[in-house]
Amino acid sequence: MKKYFIIALLVIVGLTVAYLTFVIAAIKIIIGSILLGVAAIALLAVWIMWKIDD
């Protein structure tokens, strides 16, 4: 019985680590997407200002 308990505990720990890894990666992707959008808008604003100057 103890062997099955240890195996179940290891499986639960493994699934928890995999889930947390996925959640952290998803959060990083969301933050990266937001920052990429901000950078694109800033680049567009600089390009428009540069075009207006001519």
DSSP file (Angstrom, degrees, kcal/mol; ACC not computed):
  #  RESIDUE AA STRUCTURE BP1 BP2  ACC     N-H-->O    O-->H-N    N-H-->O    O-->H-N    TCO  KAPPA ALPHA  PHI   PSI    X-CA   Y-CA   Z-CA
    1    1 A M     >        0   0    0      0, 0.0     4,-2.0     0, 0.0     5,-0.1   0.000 360.0 360.0 360.0 -39.4    0.0    0.0    0.0
    2    2 A K  H  >  +     0   0    0      1,-0.2     4,-2.2     2,-0.2     5,-0.2   0.873 360.0  56.0 -63.2 -36.1    2.8    2.4    0.8
    3    3 A K  H  > S+     0   0    0      1,-0.2     4,-2.3     2,-0.2    -1,-0.2   0.919 108.2  47.1 -62.3 -44.1    4.3    1.9   -2.6
    4    4 A Y  H  > S+     0   0    0      1,-0.2     4,-2.7     2,-0.2    -1,-0.2   0.873 110.0  53.6 -65.8 -36.3    1.1    2.9   -4.3
    5    5 A F  H  X S+     0   0    0     -4,-2.0     4,-2.4     2,-0.2    -1,-0.2   0.917 110.0  46.9 -63.4 -43.2    0.8    6.0   -2.1
    6    6 A I  H  X S+     0   0    0     -4,-2.2     4,-2.5     2,-0.2    -2,-0.2   0.907 113.0  49.1 -66.2 -41.5    4.4    7.1   -3.0
    7    7 A I  H  X S+     0   0    0     -4,-2.3     4,-2.3     2,-0.2    -2,-0.2   0.925 112.4  48.1 -63.5 -43.8    3.7    6.5   -6.7
    8    8 A A  H  X S+     0   0    0     -4,-2.7     4,-2.5     2,-0.2    -2,-0.2   0.901 111.4  50.9 -62.7 -40.8    0.4    8.5   -6.5
    9    9 A L  H  X S+     0   0    0     -4,-2.4     4,-2.6     2,-0.2    -2,-0.2   0.918 110.5  48.6 -63.2 -43.5    2.2   11.3   -4.6
   10   10 A L  H  X S+     0   0    0     -4,-2.5     4,-2.6     2,-0.2    -2,-0.2   0.893 111.5  50.0 -64.0 -39.4    4.9   11.5   -7.3
   11   11 A V  H  X S+     0   0    0     -4,-2.3     4,-2.6     2,-0.2    -2,-0.2   0.921 111.7  48.1 -64.2 -43.7    2.2   11.6  -10.1
   12   12 A I  H  X S+     0   0    0     -4,-2.5     4,-2.3     2,-0.2    -2,-0.2   0.920 112.8  48.0 -63.5 -43.7    0.4   14.4   -8.3
   13   13 A V  H  X S+     0   0    0     -4,-2.6     4,-2.5     2,-0.2    -2,-0.2   0.913 112.1  50.1 -62.7 -42.4    3.6   16.4   -7.8
   14   14 A G  H  X S+     0   0    0     -4,-2.6     4,-2.4     1,-0.2    -2,-0.2   0.919 111.6  47.3 -62.4 -44.4    4.5   15.9  -11.4
   15   15 A L  H  X S+     0   0    0     -4,-2.6     4,-2.5     2,-0.2    -1,-0.2   0.882 111.7  51.3 -64.8 -37.8    1.1   17.0  -12.6
   16   16 A T  H  X S+     0   0    0     -4,-2.3     4,-2.7     2,-0.2     5,-0.2   0.926 111.1  47.2 -64.7 -44.5    1.3   20.1  -10.3
   17   17 A V  H  X S+     0   0    0     -4,-2.5     4,-2.4     2,-0.2    -2,-0.2   0.915 113.1  49.0 -63.1 -43.0    4.7   21.0  -11.6
   18   18 A A  H  X S+     0   0    0     -4,-2.4     4,-2.2     2,-0.2    -2,-0.2   0.914 112.7  48.2 -63.0 -42.4    3.6   20.6  -15.3
   19   19 A Y  H  X S+     0   0    0     -4,-2.5     4,-2.6     2,-0.2    -2,-0.2   0.928 112.7  47.2 -64.0 -46.1    0.4   22.7  -14.6
   20   20 A L  H  X S+     0   0    0     -4,-2.7     4,-2.7     1,-0.2     5,-0.2   0.890 110.7  52.6 -64.2 -38.6    2.4   25.5  -12.9
   21   21 A T  H  X S+     0   0    0     -4,-2.4     4,-2.4    -5,-0.2    -1,-0.2   0.924 111.1  47.4 -61.0 -44.0    5.0   25.5  -15.7
   22   22 A F  H  X S+     0   0    0     -4,-2.2     4,-2.6     2,-0.2    -2,-0.2   0.921 112.7  48.4 -62.9 -44.8    2.1   25.8  -18.3
   23   23 A V  H  X S+     0   0    0     -4,-2.6     4,-2.4     2,-0.2    -2,-0.2   0.926 112.7  47.6 -63.4 -45.0    0.5   28.7  -16.3
   24   24 A I  H  X S+     0   0    0     -4,-2.7     4,-2.3     1,-0.2    -1,-0.2   0.910 112.9  49.1 -63.6 -41.7    3.8   30.6  -15.9
   25   25 A A  H  X S+     0   0    0     -4,-2.4     4,-2.4    -5,-0.2    -1,-0.2   0.908 110.8  50.5 -63.8 -41.3    4.6   30.1  -19.6
   26   26 A A  H  X S+     0   0    0     -4,-2.6     4,-2.3     2,-0.2    -2,-0.2   0.908 110.3  49.5 -63.4 -41.6    1.1   31.3  -20.6
   27   27 A I  H  X S+     0   0    0     -4,-2.4     4,-2.6     2,-0.2    -1,-0.2   0.912 111.0  49.7 -63.5 -41.7    1.5   34.4  -18.3
   28   28 A K  H  X S+     0   0    0     -4,-2.3     4,-2.6     1,-0.2    -2,-0.2   0.891 110.4  50.3 -64.5 -38.9    4.9   35.2  -19.9
   29   29 A I  H  X S+     0   0    0     -4,-2.4     4,-2.4     2,-0.2    -2,-0.2   0.911 111.1  49.0 -65.2 -41.3    3.4   34.8  -23.4
   30   30 A I  H  X S+     0   0    0     -4,-2.3     4,-2.3     2,-0.2    -2,-0.2   0.937 113.2  46.1 -63.5 -46.8    0.5   37.2  -22.5
   31   31 A I  H  X S+     0   0    0     -4,-2.6     4,-2.5     1,-0.2    -2,-0.2   0.909 112.8  50.9 -62.8 -41.7    2.9   39.8  -21.0
   32   32 A G  H  X S+     0   0    0     -4,-2.6     4,-2.4     1,-0.2    -1,-0.2   0.888 109.3  50.8 -63.0 -39.3    5.2   39.4  -24.1
   33   33 A S  H  X S+     0   0    0     -4,-2.4     4,-2.3     2,-0.2    -2,-0.2   0.913 110.7  48.7 -64.7 -42.5    2.3   39.9  -26.4
   34   34 A I  H  X S+     0   0    0     -4,-2.3     4,-2.4     2,-0.2    -2,-0.2   0.935 113.2  46.8 -62.8 -45.4    1.2   43.1  -24.6
   35   35 A L  H  X S+     0   0    0     -4,-2.5     4,-2.5     1,-0.2    -2,-0.2   0.873 110.9  52.6 -65.7 -36.1    4.8   44.5  -24.7
   36   36 A L  H  X S+     0   0    0     -4,-2.4     4,-2.3     2,-0.2    -1,-0.2   0.903 109.6  49.4 -64.5 -40.8    5.1   43.6  -28.4
   37   37 A G  H  X S+     0   0    0     -4,-2.3     4,-2.3     2,-0.2    -2,-0.2   0.913 111.1  49.0 -62.7 -43.8    1.8   45.5  -29.1
   38   38 A V  H  X S+     0   0    0     -4,-2.4     4,-2.4     1,-0.2    -2,-0.2   0.912 111.6  49.4 -62.3 -43.0    3.1   48.5  -27.1
   39   39 A A  H  X S+     0   0    0     -4,-2.5     4,-2.5     1,-0.2    -1,-0.2   0.890 110.4  50.8 -64.3 -39.2    6.4   48.5  -29.0
   40   40 A A  H  X S+     0   0    0     -4,-2.3     4,-2.4     2,-0.2    -2,-0.2   0.907 111.0  48.0 -65.3 -41.6    4.5   48.2  -32.3
   41   41 A I  H  X S+     0   0    0     -4,-2.3     4,-2.4     2,-0.2    -2,-0.2   0.911 112.5  49.0 -65.1 -41.7    2.3   51.2  -31.5
   42   42 A A  H  X S+     0   0    0     -4,-2.4     4,-2.4     2,-0.2    -2,-0.2   0.912 111.7  49.1 -63.9 -42.4    5.4   53.2  -30.4
   43   43 A L  H  X S+     0   0    0     -4,-2.5     4,-2.5     1,-0.2    -2,-0.2   0.900 111.1  50.1 -63.2 -41.2    7.2   52.3  -33.6
   44   44 A L  H  X S+     0   0    0     -4,-2.4     4,-2.5     2,-0.2    -2,-0.2   0.901 110.1  50.5 -63.0 -41.5    4.1   53.4  -35.6
   45   45 A A  H  X S+     0   0    0     -4,-2.4     4,-2.5     2,-0.2    -2,-0.2   0.913 111.4  47.8 -63.9 -42.7    3.9   56.7  -33.7
   46   46 A V  H  X S+     0   0    0     -4,-2.4     4,-2.4     2,-0.2    -2,-0.2   0.916 112.2  49.9 -63.7 -42.5    7.6   57.4  -34.4
   47   47 A W  H  X S+     0   0    0     -4,-2.5     4,-2.0     2,-0.2    -2,-0.2   0.903 111.4  48.3 -63.2 -41.9    7.2   56.5  -38.1
   48   48 A I  H  X S+     0   0    0     -4,-2.5     4,-2.4     2,-0.2    -2,-0.2   0.923 112.1  48.8 -65.1 -44.1    4.1   58.8  -38.4
   49   49 A M  H  X S+     0   0    0     -4,-2.5     4,-1.7     1,-0.2    -2,-0.2   0.897 111.3  50.5 -62.1 -39.4    6.0   61.7  -36.7
   50   50 A W  H  X S+     0   0    0     -4,-2.4     4,-0.7     1,-0.2    -1,-0.2   0.871 111.9  47.7 -66.0 -36.8    9.0   61.1  -39.0
   51   51 A K  H >< S+     0   0    0     -4,-2.0     3,-0.6     1,-0.2    -2,-0.2   0.873 109.1  52.9 -71.7 -37.5    6.7   61.2  -42.1
   52   52 A I  H 3< S+     0   0    0     -4,-2.4    -2,-0.2     1,-0.2    -1,-0.2   0.855 100.5  63.4 -66.5 -34.6    4.8   64.3  -41.0
   53   53 A D  H 3<        0   0    0     -4,-1.7    -1,-0.2     1,-0.3    -2,-0.2   0.813 360.0 360.0 -61.5 -30.9    8.2   66.2  -40.6
   54   54 A D    <<        0   0    0     -4,-0.7    -1,-0.3    -3,-0.6    -2,-0.1   0.504 360.0 360.0 -67.9 360.0    9.0   65.9  -44.3
